[in-house]
Amino acid sequence: MPRSERSPLLLAGLLASAAVAHFAAPRQFDATIPRVLPGSPRTWTYASGVVELALAAGVAVPRTRRVAALATTAFFVGVFPANVQMAVDWRHRPAPQKAAALARLPLQVPLVLWARGVARDVAKGGSAGSAA
């Protein structure tokens, strides 16, 4: 079943908003970077913000939507370790913060499915992604 015609634009908006947050408040994202990654957490925070901006632009444009939505799917899977890192690091924090960190883990699933669905709609020629 095709998604709403707005679905790709809503996904692009989510990605763009997350990207802006990476630059506006990088400290909160730095804390989620797995320590096994080389280099500075801030570099990873900014790099992921740049990637999210590029994905947002790609999803917003019908001509690049399918490839960008597939890349977004992979991105959402790829950042899951940061959510796990946050849950581990926040396990001793007050209950509301711990609950927020744990809640992020299953929320990744609908994001992955959403991005994959946008890509599939384009591939099927659905109204959510048909290019002119």
Buried (B, 14 or more C-beta within 10 A) or exposed (E): EBBEEEBBBBBBBBBBEBBBBBEEEBEEBBBBBBEEEEEEBBEBBBEBBEBBBBBBBBBBEBEBBBEBBBBBBEBBBEBBBBBBBBBEBBEEEEEEEBEEBBEBEEEBEEBBEBBBBBBBBBEEEBEBBBEE
